Amino acid sequence: MKATRNTSERLILDDTPWFIGIAPARLILAFAGASLGAASTGGETLWFGLGFAAFCLFVRRVRVTLDRPGGSIVIRRQSVFGSSQVEHLLADLSRAEVESATSRSEGRTRKLHRLVLVLDSSMTEAINAWLHAAGPAKVDSGIQSA
């Protein structure tokens, strides 16, 4: 994520993974070009469509806005298929952390990082109180005893 606005009133963090979306699309288009060069069968539309689909699946924009005057945290996710928005109170934010994970595949090791917003423990207490207010939960598994 990159800070696109950092003032005393507002912090805006943006993440648009262009490389993650463009790389698969270019790879598919490269294979399409190679196959079309070998035998022109009129499959250009199919390969272009696959490249565009890969781009649409992998590119999504995430914007986190911390608004001090409004007292809010707004998390927006946008993709070609639609958008969603989640809001929290800024007062509930305890701190921010970076969560790291290691990915190993084909002999390569990569470190992956993501931003985590830690909300106030009072929110955890409210959820636990709500869960226990109705007494022990009984889950209906759909299995009937004989």
Backbone torsions as a table, in degrees:
resi	resn	phi	psi	omega
1	MET	NA	147.8	-177.9
2	LYS	-124.7	134.7	176.9
3	ALA	-75.8	112.0	-180.0
4	THR	-94.8	-17.5	175.0
5	ARG	-149.1	128.7	-178.2
6	ASN	-140.6	91.7	177.3
7	THR	-121.2	174.7	179.3
8	SER	-67.5	-23.0	179.9
9	GLU	-91.8	-30.7	-169.8
10	ARG	-147.2	136.1	172.7
11	LEU	-120.9	122.7	179.8
12	ILE	-119.5	124.0	178.3
13	LEU	-113.0	130.2	-179.4
14	ASP	-121.1	145.6	172.9
15	ASP	-139.7	114.0	174.3
16	THR	-127.9	101.2	-174.9
17	PRO	-78.8	74.2	-177.8
18	TRP	-60.9	-43.2	-176.8
19	PHE	-61.7	-41.5	-179.0
20	ILE	-63.9	-31.5	179.0
21	GLY	-85.5	-37.5	-175.7
22	ILE	-77.3	-36.0	-177.2
23	ALA	-59.1	-50.6	178.8
24	PRO	-64.9	-35.9	179.3
25	ALA	-64.5	-43.1	178.4
26	ARG	-65.1	-38.9	179.5
27	LEU	-62.9	-45.3	179.4
28	ILE	-64.7	-41.9	178.9
29	LEU	-66.1	-33.6	177.5
30	ALA	-65.6	-44.5	176.8
31	PHE	-64.2	-36.4	178.3
32	ALA	-63.4	-45.2	179.4
33	GLY	-62.1	-40.5	179.2
34	ALA	-65.4	-42.7	-178.6
35	SER	-71.8	-34.5	178.9
36	LEU	-71.1	-32.2	177.0
37	GLY	-67.9	-34.1	-179.6
38	ALA	-73.2	-42.1	-179.1
39	ALA	-150.8	108.9	-179.7
40	SER	-78.7	103.5	-177.0
41	THR	-113.8	5.6	-179.8
42	GLY	83.1	18.7	-179.4
43	GLY	-89.3	15.4	-178.0
44	GLU	-58.5	-41.1	-177.3
45	THR	-64.9	-40.4	179.1
46	LEU	-61.5	-48.7	-177.1
47	TRP	-68.8	-38.8	176.0
48	PHE	-62.1	-41.5	179.0
49	GLY	-63.1	-39.6	177.6
50	LEU	-66.2	-40.0	177.1
51	GLY	-63.4	-43.8	178.6
52	PHE	-65.1	-39.6	178.8
53	ALA	-63.7	-41.3	178.0
54	ALA	-62.3	-42.0	178.1
55	PHE	-60.8	-46.0	-177.8
56	CYS	-65.3	-36.8	-178.2
57	LEU	-71.4	-35.0	-172.1
58	PHE	-97.3	-19.2	-178.5
59	VAL	-96.0	118.4	174.1
60	ARG	-143.5	143.8	-177.2
61	ARG	-104.4	133.9	176.1
62	VAL	-121.8	129.1	178.1
63	ARG	-128.7	126.6	177.0
64	VAL	-112.3	122.9	-179.9
65	THR	-117.6	120.7	173.3
66	LEU	-103.9	112.7	-172.8
67	ASP	-111.5	104.5	-177.8
68	ARG	-66.3	-49.1	179.6
69	PRO	-62.3	-37.2	179.8
70	GLY	-83.0	-13.3	179.3
71	GLY	65.3	36.2	-174.7
72	SER	-135.7	159.0	169.9
73	ILE	-119.3	124.8	179.7
74	VAL	-119.8	125.0	177.1
75	ILE	-113.7	114.9	-179.8
76	ARG	-112.8	134.2	174.8
77	ARG	-120.1	128.2	-179.9
78	GLN	-130.2	138.8	173.1
79	SER	-141.8	-178.5	178.0
80	VAL	-63.0	-28.1	-174.4
81	PHE	-88.2	-8.7	179.1
82	GLY	149.9	-169.0	-178.4
83	SER	-144.6	160.9	175.6
84	SER	-142.6	159.1	-177.6
85	GLN	-143.5	135.0	177.1
86	VAL	-125.7	135.8	179.7
87	GLU	-122.3	142.6	175.2
88	HIS	-134.3	162.0	174.4
89	LEU	-79.3	136.3	178.1
90	LEU	-61.8	-31.5	179.6
91	ALA	-64.1	-23.2	179.7
92	ASP	-81.2	-10.4	-177.8
93	LEU	-80.1	118.2	178.6
94	SER	-85.6	-47.6	-177.0
95	ARG	-168.8	172.4	174.4
96	ALA	-117.6	145.3	179.4
97	GLU	-135.4	164.7	172.8
98	VAL	-111.7	122.4	178.1
99	GLU	-97.4	129.7	-177.4
100	SER	-118.2	147.3	176.4
101	ALA	-141.4	154.4	178.6
102	THR	-110.4	132.3	179.3
103	SER	-116.1	128.0	178.1
104	ARG	-121.5	125.1	175.2
105	SER	-154.6	138.8	177.8
106	GLU	51.6	41.8	177.1
107	GLY	76.8	2.1	179.2
108	ARG	-106.9	144.2	176.7
109	THR	-117.1	128.9	178.9
110	ARG	-127.7	142.2	174.5
111	LYS	-97.2	129.2	177.7
112	LEU	-112.7	139.2	-178.3
113	HIS	-130.5	146.8	173.5
114	ARG	-147.5	151.6	-179.8
115	LEU	-80.0	135.8	177.7
116	VAL	-126.4	126.6	174.4
117	LEU	-97.3	120.5	-178.6
118	VAL	-94.7	116.2	-179.3
119	LEU	-87.1	157.4	-175.5
120	ASP	-54.9	146.2	-179.3
121	SER	-65.1	-20.5	179.0
122	SER	-63.5	-28.5	176.8
123	MET	-68.2	-39.9	177.4
124	THR	-62.7	-43.4	178.6
125	GLU	-62.3	-39.3	179.0
126	ALA	-64.1	-40.8	179.5
127	ILE	-66.3	-46.5	-179.9
128	ASN	-63.6	-39.3	177.3
129	ALA	-62.8	-41.2	179.4
130	TRP	-64.8	-41.5	179.5
131	LEU	-63.2	-38.8	-176.0
132	HIS	-89.0	-7.6	-177.9
133	ALA	-65.3	-33.8	-177.4
134	ALA	-88.8	2.3	-178.1
135	GLY	88.0	-174.1	-177.9
136	PRO	-62.1	132.8	-179.6
137	ALA	-78.6	137.2	176.0
138	LYS	-111.2	124.3	-178.0
139	VAL	-97.6	126.7	176.8
140	ASP	-87.7	108.0	-177.3
141	SER	-84.1	-9.6	-179.3
142	GLY	85.6	-1.3	179.3
143	ILE	-96.3	127.9	-179.2
144	GLN	-102.0	135.7	179.0
145	SER	-86.4	152.4	-177.0
146	ALA	-87.6	NA	NA
